[in-house]
Structure formats: C-alpha cells, structure tokens
Amino acid sequence: KSGGVYLYSNQLGCDGGRLYYDGCALICDNGNVLAQGAQFSMDEVEVVTARVDLSRTRSMRGSFMSRCEQVATVPVVPRVTVNFKLCQASPFTFASDPIQLRVHDPMQEIALGP
C-alpha cells in the first residue's frame, strides 16, 4: 500500500517439534509479487531472483502526502556519486513482471508436508 521492495525468506524443514517451515521465499515490489519460491521443496538451496525498479518505488513512496510531510522534517541524506554501475544499461533491462501468487489449499499442504 505504501510502496517498497519486500524480500521474504523462510526456513525449510522441521524444528524438532510440531512446527514445519515450508521454505517459500517471495520478492514483492509496490504490492506486486515478482517472484515466488517453491513450497515444501526437497532442494537444499533455492535461489529466487527478480529485477526491481528502485526509481519507480521511490516515486510511488513520494506520491503519498503523509510521507511528504514527514520527509520535510528529516535532514537530507547525501547521495554518493560513483563512476561505475551495478548493472549494464540496456533497453531490454526492465523490472520483472508481476506473477500470480501461488497458495496451496490445506489438503495440498498436508500432502506436501512431512
């Protein structure tokens, strides 16, 4: 609702008691799910990646009047300019498209769990 990039990771497996972690990871941007990992995967490691547009997120956050009032009272954070880029400039480099969130129903979770 208020804009931002959200990265969520979850443990995988049992804690030794009655709790079981499904291992599902998420990457969200401005309320949209960009990437989702597999639930109850048998892989030891799963890497979930997505491209996000930080300037779009910053623009969305700046569009809320309540944030404008708060920002006006905070000291300016200095920007540091460097002579390199973290990624290559390309007309084909876009943020990842949103995907539909996959949620198992209770019976599927029981079937996939331990």
Summary of the structure (lengths in Angstrom):
residues: 114
radius of gyration: 18.9
end to end distance: 35.5
largest distance: 53.9
contacts: 211
relative contact order: 0.21
helix: 21%
strand: 17%
